[in-house]
Amino acid sequence: APSLENGLLNIELVREVPEALKPRKIEIGATDSNVQRLEKVAA
């Protein structure tokens, strides 16, 4: 919310990060079936 104090305009901004841009966790030690599936998607 903007405010005016002592002749200065203060504006507070909120940065909303979309869910698609948020960091994701990828578990290490996936099974071989997961690796094969990812290779098929990438091909």
OpenMM code with the backbone's topology and positions (N, CA, C; nanometers):
from openmm import Vec3, app, unit

residues = "ALA PRO SER LEU GLU ASN GLY LEU LEU ASN ILE GLU LEU VAL ARG GLU VAL PRO GLU ALA LEU LYS PRO ARG LYS ILE GLU ILE GLY ALA THR ASP SER ASN VAL GLN ARG LEU GLU LYS VAL ALA ALA".split()
positions = [
    Vec3(0.0846, -0.1178, 0.0000),
    Vec3(0.0000, 0.0000, 0.0000),
    Vec3(0.0888, 0.1238, 0.0000),
    Vec3(0.0607, 0.2191, -0.0855),
    Vec3(0.1421, 0.3410, -0.0890),
    Vec3(0.1129, 0.4301, 0.0318),
    Vec3(0.2163, 0.5017, 0.0756),
    Vec3(0.1981, 0.5960, 0.1855),
    Vec3(0.2832, 0.7195, 0.1584),
    Vec3(0.2385, 0.8319, 0.2102),
    Vec3(0.3099, 0.9577, 0.1932),
    Vec3(0.3546, 1.0046, 0.3313),
    Vec3(0.4889, 1.0045, 0.3529),
    Vec3(0.5437, 1.0453, 0.4816),
    Vec3(0.6520, 1.1494, 0.4584),
    Vec3(0.6376, 1.2644, 0.5220),
    Vec3(0.7354, 1.3730, 0.5117),
    Vec3(0.7669, 1.4101, 0.3666),
    Vec3(0.6654, 1.4084, 0.2823),
    Vec3(0.6849, 1.4443, 0.1426),
    Vec3(0.7449, 1.3335, 0.0574),
    Vec3(0.7629, 1.2137, 0.1144),
    Vec3(0.8182, 1.1014, 0.0386),
    Vec3(0.7094, 0.9976, 0.0145),
    Vec3(0.7003, 0.9539, -0.1093),
    Vec3(0.6032, 0.8511, -0.1442),
    Vec3(0.6695, 0.7146, -0.1317),
    Vec3(0.6158, 0.6311, -0.0440),
    Vec3(0.6668, 0.4951, -0.0252),
    Vec3(0.5675, 0.3969, -0.0855),
    Vec3(0.6186, 0.3094, -0.1720),
    Vec3(0.5346, 0.2078, -0.2349),
    Vec3(0.5959, 0.0716, -0.2057),
    Vec3(0.5179, -0.0175, -0.1446),
    Vec3(0.5639, -0.1530, -0.1166),
    Vec3(0.5148, -0.2449, -0.2276),
    Vec3(0.6078, -0.3189, -0.2871),
    Vec3(0.5733, -0.4110, -0.3943),
    Vec3(0.5883, -0.5544, -0.3455),
    Vec3(0.5007, -0.6405, -0.3942),
    Vec3(0.5066, -0.7825, -0.3612),
    Vec3(0.5323, -0.8582, -0.4902),
    Vec3(0.6377, -0.9405, -0.4902),
    Vec3(0.6700, -1.0190, -0.6091),
    Vec3(0.6076, -1.1571, -0.5947),
    Vec3(0.5133, -1.1870, -0.6827),
    Vec3(0.4480, -1.3171, -0.6809),
    Vec3(0.5118, -1.4048, -0.7876),
    Vec3(0.5693, -1.5173, -0.7452),
    Vec3(0.6352, -1.6094, -0.8372),
    Vec3(0.5356, -1.7187, -0.8759),
    Vec3(0.5116, -1.7358, -1.0066),
    Vec3(0.4203, -1.8427, -1.0485),
    Vec3(0.4730, -1.9800, -1.0072),
    Vec3(0.3830, -2.0731, -0.9875),
    Vec3(0.4213, -2.2076, -0.9433),
    Vec3(0.5196, -2.2724, -1.0406),
    Vec3(0.5063, -2.2442, -1.1704),
    Vec3(0.5939, -2.3052, -1.2708),
    Vec3(0.7375, -2.2552, -1.2592),
    Vec3(0.7596, -2.1386, -1.2021),
    Vec3(0.8942, -2.0834, -1.1921),
    Vec3(0.9598, -2.1086, -1.0574),
    Vec3(0.8870, -2.1670, -0.9641),
    Vec3(0.9437, -2.1941, -0.8321),
    Vec3(1.0411, -2.3111, -0.8411),
    Vec3(1.1449, -2.3113, -0.7564),
    Vec3(1.2391, -2.4233, -0.7580),
    Vec3(1.1710, -2.5538, -0.7182),
    Vec3(1.2149, -2.6622, -0.7819),
    Vec3(1.1572, -2.7933, -0.7536),
    Vec3(1.2646, -2.8854, -0.6987),
    Vec3(1.2230, -2.9817, -0.6191),
    Vec3(1.3154, -3.0810, -0.5648),
    Vec3(1.3070, -3.2067, -0.6500),
    Vec3(1.4241, -3.2584, -0.6877),
    Vec3(1.4319, -3.3832, -0.7621),
    Vec3(1.5089, -3.4814, -0.6757),
    Vec3(1.4460, -3.5926, -0.6441),
    Vec3(1.5112, -3.6896, -0.5572),
    Vec3(1.6210, -3.7625, -0.6320),
    Vec3(1.7330, -3.7800, -0.5649),
    Vec3(1.8465, -3.8519, -0.6215),
    Vec3(1.8301, -3.9993, -0.5885),
    Vec3(1.8677, -4.0849, -0.6823),
    Vec3(1.8566, -4.2284, -0.6601),
    Vec3(1.7298, -4.2840, -0.7215),
    Vec3(1.6868, -4.2263, -0.8319),
    Vec3(1.5665, -4.2733, -0.8996),
    Vec3(1.5917, -4.4125, -0.9571),
    Vec3(1.4856, -4.4887, -0.9757),
    Vec3(1.4984, -4.6232, -1.0311),
    Vec3(1.5257, -4.6156, -1.1804),
    Vec3(1.5696, -4.7256, -1.2389),
    Vec3(1.6011, -4.7294, -1.3817),
    Vec3(1.4777, -4.7028, -1.4673),
    Vec3(1.3598, -4.7430, -1.4222),
    Vec3(1.2388, -4.7218, -1.5010),
    Vec3(1.2115, -4.5727, -1.5188),
    Vec3(1.2420, -4.4919, -1.4181),
    Vec3(1.2238, -4.3473, -1.4305),
    Vec3(1.3199, -4.2893, -1.5330),
    Vec3(1.4429, -4.3389, -1.5373),
    Vec3(1.5423, -4.2887, -1.6320),
    Vec3(1.4983, -4.3189, -1.7740),
    Vec3(1.4492, -4.4383, -1.7982),
    Vec3(1.4047, -4.4757, -1.9318),
    Vec3(1.2862, -4.3905, -1.9746),
    Vec3(1.1959, -4.3647, -1.8840),
    Vec3(1.0782, -4.2847, -1.9169),
    Vec3(1.1193, -4.1431, -1.9549),
    Vec3(1.2153, -4.0832, -1.8827),
    Vec3(1.2606, -3.9486, -1.9139),
    Vec3(1.3310, -3.9444, -2.0484),
    Vec3(1.4065, -4.0478, -2.0826),
    Vec3(1.4739, -4.0511, -2.2113),
    Vec3(1.3728, -4.0563, -2.3248),
    Vec3(1.2631, -4.1284, -2.3074),
    Vec3(1.1598, -4.1360, -2.4107),
    Vec3(1.0923, -4.0007, -2.4297),
    Vec3(1.0689, -3.9288, -2.3223),
    Vec3(1.0045, -3.7976, -2.3313),
    Vec3(1.0966, -3.6994, -2.4022),
    Vec3(1.2271, -3.7064, -2.3755),
    Vec3(1.3219, -3.6133, -2.4347),
    Vec3(1.3444, -3.6423, -2.5826),
    Vec3(1.3241, -3.7642, -2.6266),
    Vec3(1.3526, -3.8025, -2.7655),
    Vec3(1.2506, -3.7481, -2.8621),
] * unit.nanometer
topology = app.Topology()
chain = topology.addChain("A")
for resn in residues:
    res = topology.addResidue(resn, chain)
    for name in ("N", "CA", "C"):
        topology.addAtom(name, app.Element.getBySymbol(name[0]), res)
